[in-house]
């Protein structure tokens, strides 16, 4: 999922650069904002994955200590 957001962020950054080059500042702004949102969603997906891994490791350690 995070790769999709990363690819989308790169594409939207390119679109924003194109709009800025053609003089469409409103389109550049909207594209840049959506690209930033996509980037931060990819970071959020990575953090959630790391947290799930960490929680499962903690549960495994607790189960091993209980037995």
Protein Blocks (a to p, Z undefined) as FASTA:
>chain_A
ZZmmmmmmmmmmmmmmmmmmnopaklmmmmmmmmmmmmmmmmmmmmmmmmmmmmmmmmmm
mmmmmZZ
